Amino acid sequence: MIVQEKQGATLLNRIDVQKIDSFDDFRRAGDLIGWIDSQLKAGKFLKTRGREVLVRVSNSSSFNIVTIPRKEEYIEYIKAWIRVYNMCLDYLERSLNTACLENKIIKRESTGWTIPVEENMIVQRMVIQWPKFNVATADYAKGLDKILDRYNELKNKLIQSFKNREVGVSVKKSSVMLSPANHVSLPKVELKTEPVVSLEKGVTTNDGYRVSSDSQNKLSQVVNLEEKAYNPEIKQAIKTEMQSTKTLKESDKTLFIQKVSDGAILDNSDMVALRKQNTDIVVLTCQDVNRFRDEDVFVRNAARCQSESFNTGAFIYGKATDDHMGAIELKRILKMLEKFSNNFSGLVIYSIDNEYAQKNKNSDLKLLDFINVYNAIARALSQAGYNVMLSMDLVSAEIIGDINRRYNMQNEYEVIYMAVVRDMDSVNSNASVIIVDPGNDYDIVNIKNKEISNQLSSKMSDRSLAKVV
């Protein structure tokens, strides 16, 4: 008989697999299996691999794996599906628990836990009615899944708003005066600029301003008059203006960069998802270059992206804390990166050992040596031709920032911060950031440094042109 598990006097919202022993349990579990089947089709946190069902672990890139026996072995068959169902409840409950701890989208109020809902074009907060567990139906899982879907939808909108956020800046008008020649009087050309509101239309400059359509029309008039102008100086002035406009048109394209979750192995569904999302660069993660397994995952993902023609970058978790470890780690990093194909963008993000920095926050001597080690690694990677960024979490950034101020030092390379959504308010709007989202397959990499972005765009453009040639 299907029964609920017990732990002391507290009932847990799980089914006791060990007490399944009859065909009646097989029939009762039909609703559970039907719900699991719908989740497999949705592909949010369930996958299949042959006769194996993979259930994602909440706040992790790893999976629990359950092997499903043949249907004829109905007792073991139903036990396997019940294990899957219990693991699904683990995922849903833990994901919602994390959402509640954030206390941003799902909030604790006097009336209970609330979540935003939209009715008649008006957004208001509604008290969440948590579903009750029922052994015989999947209503509990369905209710939790519906709440989590709403939470993820709202969080994705919030992340997108951070990504698209632009700061308005007031600017002065600039003008270019062209002198008359052979009795041809050329009009004065004013290039009016305005703060960028949308990056989807218009020509965007390196400083984040858009040339108005009126200015472009005036420039077209000048180009038409060029046919009547015979003075070489006039022709050169017009040519310079045209080249300047061409530069504007080809300038900063905001790259959409996504980082693969730690330890994840890319498959066909990932390739479809990344292409559908118009991902410009896929940043592949290596958790430890000193472990063959982690390097193998990294190289396999690189090969997969190469076969699918995705531009790639590298995110490497650093473990070096002294010169000896640094020399070994650097050698292995360079050897691993050499295996990349022409699809490599050159972006290398080296994450410092955050745990070491926080553990030794009271030892200036250890921290100073540590800073020298990771700066030396970053310097060597840069000299090897890579676009290098240093990554650290917000706690480590505060520790490193404090010692830099006290010893009149500064970070030698651009820092990109690791932060979850709830910590985004603590990140400077001009700082580069990796938005870590445990509920999604990929983390968003937002690089604010224009020089690095332009270098990456240039390399990608050159590579595309070379392929065409």
SVG drawing of the C-alpha trace seen along z (x, -y; Angstrom):
<svg xmlns="http://www.w3.org/2000/svg" viewBox="-10 -80 67 89">
<polyline fill="none" stroke="black" stroke-width="0.4" points="0.0,0.0 1.3,-3.5 1.9,-5.3 3.5,-8.6 7.0,-8.5 7.4,-9.3 10.3,-10.9 9.6,-10.9 6.2,-12.5 6.6,-14.7 5.0,-13.6 7.1,-14.2 5.6,-15.0 7.1,-11.8 5.9,-8.3 7.5,-5.4 9.0,-3.3 9.8,-0.4 6.1,0.2 4.9,0.6 4.0,4.3 0.8,4.8 -0.7,4.3 -3.2,1.8 -0.2,-0.5 0.5,-0.3 -2.9,-1.5 -2.9,-4.2 0.3,-5.7 -1.2,-6.3 -1.8,-10.0 1.8,-10.4 3.3,-8.8 1.0,-10.9 2.3,-14.1 5.9,-12.9 5.3,-12.2 4.1,-15.8 7.2,-17.1 9.5,-15.0 7.8,-16.6 8.3,-20.1 12.0,-19.3 12.3,-21.8 14.1,-19.6 13.6,-16.1 15.4,-14.3 15.6,-10.8 18.6,-8.8 17.6,-5.4 15.8,-3.7 17.2,-6.3 15.3,-9.3 17.5,-12.3 16.1,-14.6 17.9,-17.9 19.1,-18.7 17.9,-22.1 20.5,-24.9 23.0,-22.6 23.9,-21.5 23.9,-17.8 21.2,-15.2 19.8,-12.3 19.5,-9.2 16.8,-6.5 16.8,-3.4 13.3,-2.3 12.9,1.5 10.5,3.2 6.8,2.7 6.4,6.5 8.3,6.2 5.4,4.0 6.5,3.8 10.0,2.6 8.7,0.6 6.3,-1.4 9.0,-1.8 11.3,-3.4 8.6,-5.9 7.8,-6.7 11.5,-7.4 11.4,-9.8 8.3,-11.5 9.9,-11.9 13.0,-13.5 10.8,-15.8 9.2,-17.0 12.8,-17.5 13.5,-19.8 10.3,-21.8 10.4,-22.2 14.0,-23.2 13.7,-25.6 10.7,-27.3 12.5,-27.4 15.4,-29.3 12.9,-31.7 11.3,-32.4 14.7,-33.0 15.4,-35.6 12.3,-37.5 12.2,-39.6 9.7,-38.1 8.0,-35.8 7.8,-37.8 6.8,-37.1 4.0,-39.5 1.6,-39.6 -1.0,-37.7 1.4,-35.0 3.8,-34.4 2.8,-36.5 3.7,-36.7 2.8,-39.3 -0.1,-38.5 -1.7,-40.6 -5.4,-41.1 -7.1,-43.5 -3.7,-45.1 -3.1,-45.7 -0.2,-44.0 -0.9,-43.2 0.4,-40.7 -1.6,-37.6 -1.3,-35.3 0.1,-31.9 -2.2,-29.0 0.3,-26.2 -1.0,-22.8 -1.6,-20.0 0.1,-16.6 -2.0,-13.7 -0.5,-10.2 -2.9,-9.1 -2.7,-12.1 -0.1,-14.5 -2.0,-17.6 0.8,-18.6 3.5,-18.4 1.2,-20.2 0.6,-23.1 4.2,-23.6 5.2,-23.4 2.7,-26.1 4.0,-28.5 7.6,-27.8 6.8,-28.5 5.3,-31.9 8.3,-32.7 10.8,-31.8 8.8,-33.9 9.0,-36.9 12.6,-36.4 13.5,-36.1 11.8,-39.4 13.8,-40.9 17.1,-39.6 16.2,-40.9 15.5,-44.4 18.9,-44.4 20.5,-43.4 18.8,-46.1 19.2,-48.8 20.9,-51.9 21.9,-55.1 20.9,-58.3 23.7,-60.9 23.3,-64.5 25.6,-65.4 26.5,-68.4 25.9,-68.8 28.9,-68.5 29.2,-69.8 31.4,-69.4 31.8,-72.4 32.8,-71.7 34.3,-74.6 32.9,-75.6 34.8,-74.7 34.2,-75.6 31.2,-77.7 29.6,-74.7 28.4,-75.6 28.0,-72.5 25.6,-72.5 26.7,-72.4 26.3,-68.9 25.2,-68.6 25.3,-65.2 22.7,-65.3 23.0,-62.7 20.6,-61.5 20.7,-58.9 20.2,-55.4 16.7,-54.1 16.7,-51.0 19.6,-49.1 17.3,-47.5 17.2,-50.4 19.4,-53.3 23.2,-53.6 25.0,-53.3 28.3,-55.0 31.1,-53.7 29.9,-56.1 26.4,-54.7 24.7,-57.4 22.6,-57.1 23.0,-59.3 19.6,-60.7 17.9,-59.9 17.8,-63.6 21.6,-63.7 21.9,-60.7 19.6,-62.4 21.8,-65.5 24.9,-63.3 23.3,-61.7 22.8,-65.1 26.5,-65.8 27.4,-62.5 25.1,-63.4 26.9,-66.8 30.2,-65.0 29.7,-64.2 29.7,-67.9 32.8,-68.7 36.2,-68.6 38.3,-70.0 40.5,-67.1 40.2,-68.6 36.4,-68.5 36.5,-65.0 38.8,-63.9 36.5,-65.6 33.5,-63.9 35.3,-60.5 36.4,-61.0 32.8,-61.8 31.5,-58.7 34.1,-56.5 33.2,-57.9 29.5,-57.1 30.4,-53.6 32.3,-53.2 29.2,-54.3 27.1,-51.7 29.5,-48.9 30.2,-49.9 29.2,-48.2 26.8,-45.4 25.7,-44.2 26.9,-40.6 24.6,-38.1 26.9,-35.8 25.8,-32.8 27.9,-30.7 27.3,-26.9 26.5,-25.7 29.2,-24.1 29.7,-20.4 27.0,-20.4 27.5,-18.4 25.9,-20.0 23.5,-18.0 21.3,-18.5 18.6,-20.2 21.2,-22.8 22.3,-23.5 18.7,-24.1 18.1,-26.4 21.3,-28.4 20.6,-28.9 17.0,-29.9 18.2,-32.5 20.6,-33.9 23.6,-33.4 26.7,-35.1 29.3,-33.4 28.9,-30.2 31.2,-30.4 32.3,-26.9 33.2,-26.1 36.1,-24.2 35.8,-23.6 39.3,-22.4 42.0,-22.1 43.9,-19.7 41.2,-17.1 41.1,-15.1 37.3,-14.6 36.6,-18.4 39.0,-19.1 37.3,-16.3 33.9,-17.9 35.3,-21.2 36.9,-19.8 33.8,-17.7 31.6,-20.8 34.1,-22.7 34.0,-20.0 30.2,-20.1 30.1,-23.9 32.7,-23.7 30.5,-21.2 27.6,-23.5 29.6,-26.6 29.1,-28.5 31.6,-31.0 33.0,-30.0 34.8,-31.4 36.3,-29.9 35.4,-30.3 38.1,-28.6 37.8,-28.2 41.3,-29.0 42.7,-26.9 46.2,-28.4 47.2,-30.2 51.0,-30.2 53.6,-30.5 54.2,-26.7 50.5,-26.0 50.1,-29.0 52.9,-27.7 51.3,-24.3 47.8,-25.6 48.9,-28.1 50.7,-25.4 47.5,-23.2 45.2,-26.1 47.3,-27.0 47.5,-23.4 43.8,-23.0 43.0,-26.3 45.3,-25.1 42.7,-22.5 40.2,-25.2 39.4,-25.6 38.9,-28.8 35.5,-29.2 37.2,-30.4 36.4,-34.1 39.5,-34.6 37.5,-35.4 39.0,-33.8 37.4,-34.5 39.7,-33.4 37.8,-33.0 40.0,-33.5 39.6,-31.1 36.9,-32.9 37.0,-30.5 40.7,-31.1 40.2,-34.9 37.5,-34.8 39.3,-32.3 42.4,-34.6 40.7,-38.0 42.6,-38.9 46.0,-38.0 47.4,-40.8 50.5,-38.8 48.6,-35.8 46.2,-38.0 49.0,-40.0 50.8,-36.9 47.5,-35.5 46.8,-38.7 50.3,-38.4 49.6,-34.8 46.3,-35.4 47.5,-38.6 50.5,-36.7 48.3,-34.0 46.0,-36.6 49.1,-38.5 50.5,-35.3 47.1,-34.5 46.9,-38.0 50.4,-37.8 49.3,-34.6 46.7,-36.6 43.6,-36.1 41.0,-38.7 41.3,-38.1 38.9,-39.0 39.1,-38.2 36.0,-36.8 35.1,-36.9 32.0,-37.0 30.8,-40.1 32.3,-39.0 35.7,-38.4 35.5,-41.6 35.0,-43.6 38.0,-41.9 40.3,-42.4 39.0,-46.0 39.9,-46.8 43.4,-45.5 43.9,-47.3 42.9,-50.6 45.1,-50.2 48.2,-49.3 47.4,-51.7 47.0,-48.9 44.4,-48.2 43.1,-45.2 45.4,-44.7 42.5,-43.3 38.8,-43.9 36.8,-42.3 33.5,-40.6 31.4,-39.8 29.4,-36.6 26.0,-37.5 22.6,-36.0 19.5,-38.1 18.8,-39.1 22.3,-40.6 22.1,-42.7 21.2,-45.8 24.7,-45.6 26.5,-45.6 27.5,-48.9 25.5,-49.4 28.7,-50.1 30.4,-46.8 30.6,-43.6 28.6,-40.8 27.7,-37.2 24.1,-36.7 23.9,-33.3 20.5,-31.7 20.2,-28.2 16.9,-27.7 18.2,-28.1 20.7,-26.0 22.9,-29.0 24.2,-32.1 24.0,-35.5 27.4,-37.2 27.1,-41.0 30.4,-42.6 30.3,-46.4 33.9,-47.1 33.5,-48.5 37.1,-47.7 36.8,-44.0 33.3,-43.9 34.7,-45.6 37.7,-43.2 35.5,-40.2 33.1,-41.5 36.1,-42.3 37.6,-38.8 34.2,-37.3 33.7,-39.5 37.2,-38.7 36.6,-35.0 33.3,-35.2 34.9,-37.1 37.8,-34.5 35.3,-31.7 33.5,-33.4 36.7,-34.1"/>
</svg>
